[in-house]
Amino acid sequence: MTAPLHDTSAAETAAVDVAADVPQKAIEGRSPWKIAWVRLKRDKVALVGGFVVLLLIVVAIFAPLIVSLLGHPPEELHEDQIDPLLGTPIGDWGGISSDFLFGVEPVNGRDVFSRVVYGARISLLVAFLSAFVAVALGTVFGIMAGYFGGWIDAAISRVMDLLLAFPQLLFIIALISVTPNELFGFSGSGLRIAILVLVIGFFGWPYIGRIVRGQTLSLREREYVEAARSLGAGRTYILFRELMPNLVAPITVYATLMIPTNILTEAALSFLGVGVKPPTPSWGETLQTAVRTYEDDPLFMIIPGLAIFITVLAFNLFGDGVRDALDPKGSR
């Protein structure tokens, strides 16, 4: 019997010794949110949209500081910047200068830059608060309809159908027309903002309520819900500890897509004159003023229109990215 050509026992022993000396890295589990964040980071378009959204939120929060450094008070008149004969801004491009970055409004001479910056406050405030109202109501009624079923599901579903068929725009116009100047401690634009938040949120909850109801109908038949029920868990525990955590992802996705719709709704209502009261700055109110004077200063209409367009586009891009990250199978 011939001896083996190569003696591998020594080499294998050395390799095992080297591998034993290398510290082993512990395997760490990743939560669904961490996995979603990894997916979201790969979507560069969604990240750009998220950055723009974050920038707009910062601008809205620090609007007084930004205006104090780069502009003038939004309701301050600058008649010296207006041609007394024509009523148009003095200079080219709507009176754009180092003191007035976006020019001035025709006739009254208010700073367009300051009004656009403060307008972001109104638009985002109404959009976020109305989305919060819609999400809160839609989540509560949707999960009740989906979990309990029976006559509760039938009653809530018929209410949702009724609200979805109701003319929201006409209702707000009629409500604003009969609302007094002061109500429950609110007055002026504060009262208008409160009404817009409540009405937009109230008519918006059926959309998210249907999504939550459908998800709850599927989740209540899962094994972990049956296991919790068999162990004696009550309805409150199942709703808030078993079902609610699994509804956070679809609720988050729809909320990010609801906010730009609310921004457009607020702008449309302010444009029609049933939003905030002038001279409170709002993108819709600024557009309304610009339409009346666009022949004298076309740039005045372009700037607030671009602000609305960029904001809605950024929210939509970010919302699409969040949806793809949280539900990659459903986005195919």
C-alpha positions in Angstrom: 0.0 0.0 0.0 1.4 3.3 -1.0 1.5 6.4 1.3 -0.7 9.4 0.5 0.9 12.0 -1.7 0.0 14.8 0.6 -0.4 14.8 4.4 -3.3 17.2 5.0 -3.9 16.5 8.7 -1.4 19.2 9.8 -2.9 21.8 7.4 -6.4 21.0 8.5 -5.4 21.3 12.2 -3.8 24.6 11.6 -6.8 25.9 9.7 -9.1 24.9 12.5 -6.8 26.6 15.1 -6.8 29.8 13.1 -10.6 29.7 12.7 -11.0 29.1 16.4 -8.8 32.2 17.2 -11.0 34.5 15.0 -13.8 36.1 17.2 -17.2 35.1 16.0 -19.6 37.9 15.4 -23.0 37.5 17.1 -25.9 37.1 14.8 -28.4 40.0 15.4 -32.0 39.9 14.4 -33.5 42.8 12.5 -37.0 44.2 13.2 -39.4 44.9 10.3 -38.8 48.6 10.8 -35.1 48.2 10.5 -35.5 46.1 7.3 -37.9 48.8 5.9 -35.3 51.5 6.7 -32.7 49.6 4.7 -35.0 49.3 1.8 -35.9 53.0 2.0 -32.3 54.1 2.0 -31.9 52.4 -1.4 -34.6 54.5 -2.9 -32.8 57.7 -3.7 -35.9 59.5 -5.1 -37.8 58.8 -1.9 -34.9 60.1 0.1 -34.9 63.3 -1.9 -38.6 63.7 -1.3 -38.1 63.1 2.4 -35.3 65.7 2.6 -37.6 68.3 0.9 -40.4 67.4 3.3 -38.1 67.8 6.3 -36.8 71.1 4.9 -40.4 72.4 4.6 -41.2 71.4 8.1 -38.1 73.2 9.4 -39.0 76.3 7.3 -42.6 76.2 8.8 -41.4 75.9 12.4 -38.7 78.6 12.1 -40.7 80.9 9.8 -40.4 84.0 12.2 -36.6 83.6 12.4 -36.2 83.1 8.7 -38.4 86.1 7.9 -36.6 88.3 10.4 -33.3 87.5 8.7 -34.2 87.5 5.1 -37.5 89.3 4.7 -40.1 91.6 6.2 -43.3 91.0 8.3 -45.8 89.3 6.0 -48.6 91.8 6.6 -46.4 94.9 6.4 -47.2 97.2 3.4 -44.4 98.6 1.3 -46.1 101.3 -0.8 -42.7 102.8 -1.7 -42.1 99.6 -3.8 -45.2 100.2 -5.9 -45.6 102.5 -8.9 -48.2 105.0 -7.8 -49.7 105.3 -11.4 -49.7 101.6 -12.5 -49.9 99.9 -9.1 -47.2 97.4 -10.2 -43.9 96.7 -8.4 -41.0 99.0 -9.2 -38.2 97.3 -11.1 -38.0 94.1 -13.1 -39.3 90.6 -12.2 -41.9 91.8 -9.8 -39.6 94.0 -7.7 -37.1 91.2 -6.9 -34.0 92.7 -5.0 -31.7 91.9 -2.2 -34.4 93.2 0.3 -37.3 91.4 -1.4 -36.1 88.0 -2.6 -39.3 87.1 -4.3 -40.5 90.6 -5.1 -43.6 92.3 -3.7 -47.3 92.0 -4.3 -48.9 94.4 -6.8 -51.0 97.2 -5.3 -50.2 96.7 -1.6 -46.4 95.8 -1.8 -46.3 93.0 0.8 -43.2 90.8 0.8 -43.9 87.7 -1.3 -41.0 85.7 0.3 -42.4 86.3 3.8 -45.9 85.3 2.8 -44.7 82.1 1.1 -42.7 81.1 4.1 -45.6 81.8 6.5 -48.0 80.2 4.1 -46.0 76.9 4.6 -47.0 77.1 8.3 -50.8 77.3 7.5 -50.7 74.7 4.8 -48.7 72.1 6.7 -50.5 72.8 10.0 -53.9 72.2 8.4 -52.6 69.1 6.5 -50.9 67.4 9.5 -53.7 68.1 12.0 -56.5 67.0 9.6 -54.5 63.9 8.7 -54.1 63.2 12.5 -57.9 63.5 13.0 -58.6 61.3 10.0 -56.1 58.6 11.1 -57.4 58.6 14.6 -61.0 58.2 13.6 -60.3 55.9 10.7 -58.2 53.6 12.9 -60.7 53.4 15.8 -63.8 52.8 13.6 -62.0 50.6 11.1 -60.6 48.2 13.6 -63.9 48.1 15.4 -65.7 47.2 12.2 -63.2 44.6 11.1 -62.8 42.9 14.5 -66.4 42.8 15.8 -68.2 42.4 12.5 -72.0 41.9 12.5 -74.2 44.9 13.0 -71.3 47.1 14.2 -69.5 46.5 10.9 -72.7 47.1 8.9 -73.4 50.4 10.7 -69.8 51.8 10.4 -69.6 50.7 6.8 -72.8 52.5 5.9 -71.6 55.7 7.6 -68.4 55.5 5.6 -70.3 55.1 2.4 -72.5 58.1 3.3 -69.5 60.3 4.1 -67.7 59.3 0.9 -70.7 60.3 -1.2 -71.2 63.6 0.7 -70.0 66.8 -1.2 -67.2 67.9 1.1 -66.4 71.2 -0.7 -70.0 72.4 -0.7 -70.4 71.5 3.0 -67.3 73.5 4.0 -68.5 76.5 1.9 -71.9 76.4 3.5 -70.5 75.9 7.0 -68.1 78.9 6.7 -70.8 81.1 5.4 -73.0 80.6 8.6 -70.1 80.5 11.1 -70.0 83.5 13.5 -66.9 85.6 13.8 -66.2 84.1 17.3 -66.9 80.6 18.5 -65.6 78.5 21.5 -62.8 81.1 22.1 -61.6 81.0 18.4 -61.9 83.9 16.1 -60.7 85.1 12.7 -58.2 82.8 10.9 -57.9 80.6 14.0 -61.5 79.7 13.8 -61.3 79.1 10.1 -58.2 76.8 10.6 -60.0 74.8 13.3 -63.1 74.3 11.1 -60.9 73.3 8.2 -59.0 70.7 10.3 -62.2 69.2 11.7 -64.1 69.1 8.5 -61.2 67.8 6.3 -60.3 65.2 8.9 -63.9 64.2 9.5 -64.6 63.6 5.8 -61.2 61.9 5.3 -61.4 59.2 7.9 -63.6 56.8 5.8 -60.7 56.4 3.3 -58.3 55.1 5.9 -61.2 53.4 7.8 -61.8 51.1 4.8 -58.1 50.1 4.7 -57.9 49.4 8.4 -61.2 47.4 8.3 -59.9 45.2 5.4 -56.6 44.6 7.2 -58.3 43.8 10.4 -60.6 41.3 8.7 -57.5 39.4 7.5 -55.5 39.8 10.7 -58.2 38.6 13.1 -58.0 35.1 11.6 -54.2 34.7 12.1 -52.8 32.1 14.3 -51.3 34.5 16.9 -54.7 36.1 17.4 -56.3 32.6 17.9 -53.5 31.7 20.3 -54.0 34.9 22.3 -57.8 34.2 22.4 -57.3 30.6 23.5 -55.0 31.8 26.3 -57.8 33.9 27.7 -56.8 37.3 26.3 -59.6 39.9 26.3 -60.7 42.0 23.4 -58.8 45.1 24.5 -55.6 43.1 24.7 -56.1 41.6 21.3 -57.0 44.9 19.7 -54.1 47.0 21.1 -51.4 44.4 21.6 -52.0 41.9 18.7 -53.8 43.8 15.9 -52.7 47.4 16.3 -48.9 46.8 15.9 -49.6 45.0 12.6 -51.7 48.0 11.4 -49.0 50.6 12.0 -47.4 50.0 8.6 -50.5 50.5 6.3 -51.6 53.4 8.5 -48.2 55.1 8.1 -48.2 54.6 4.4 -51.7 56.1 3.9 -51.0 59.0 6.2 -48.0 60.0 4.1 -50.2 59.9 1.0 -53.1 61.8 2.7 -51.1 64.8 3.7 -50.5 66.2 0.2 -54.2 65.7 -0.6 -55.0 67.8 2.5 -52.5 70.5 1.4 -54.3 70.7 -2.0 -57.7 70.8 -0.3 -56.6 73.7 2.0 -55.1 75.6 -0.9 -58.3 75.2 -3.0 -60.5 76.3 -0.1 -58.3 79.4 0.6 -58.3 80.1 -3.1 -62.1 80.1 -3.1 -62.2 82.5 -0.1 -63.4 80.0 2.5 -60.0 79.2 4.0 -58.0 81.6 6.2 -59.0 85.2 6.4 -56.9 87.7 4.6 -54.3 89.1 5.2 -53.2 85.9 7.0 -50.7 84.3 4.6 -51.6 81.1 2.9 -50.5 79.6 -0.4 -54.1 79.4 -1.6 -54.9 82.9 -0.6 -51.7 84.2 -2.2 -52.7 82.4 -5.4 -56.1 84.1 -5.3 -54.5 87.5 -5.0 -52.0 86.6 -7.8 -54.8 85.6 -10.2 -56.3 89.0 -9.9 -53.0 90.7 -10.7 -51.2 88.2 -12.9 -51.2 90.6 -15.9 -49.2 93.1 -13.9 -46.8 90.6 -12.3 -46.9 87.0 -13.7 -44.1 85.9 -11.4 -46.3 86.6 -8.4 -48.6 83.6 -9.5 -45.7 81.3 -10.3 -44.0 81.4 -6.9 -46.9 80.2 -4.6 -47.9 77.7 -7.4 -44.4 76.2 -7.4 -44.4 76.0 -3.6 -47.6 73.9 -3.7 -46.3 71.8 -6.6 -42.9 71.0 -4.9 -44.5 70.3 -1.5 -47.1 67.9 -2.9 -44.6 66.2 -5.2 -42.1 65.7 -2.3 -44.8 64.1 -0.1 -46.0 61.8 -2.9 -42.4 60.7 -3.7 -41.7 60.1 0.0 -45.0 58.3 0.5 -44.4 56.0 -2.5 -41.0 55.1 -1.1 -42.4 54.4 2.4 -45.0 52.2 0.8 -42.5 50.2 -1.2 -40.2 49.8 1.9 -43.0 48.6 4.2 -44.7 46.4 1.6 -42.3 45.4 -1.1 -44.5 42.5 -2.4 -47.5 44.8 -2.8 -45.5 47.4 -4.8 -44.6 45.0 -7.6 
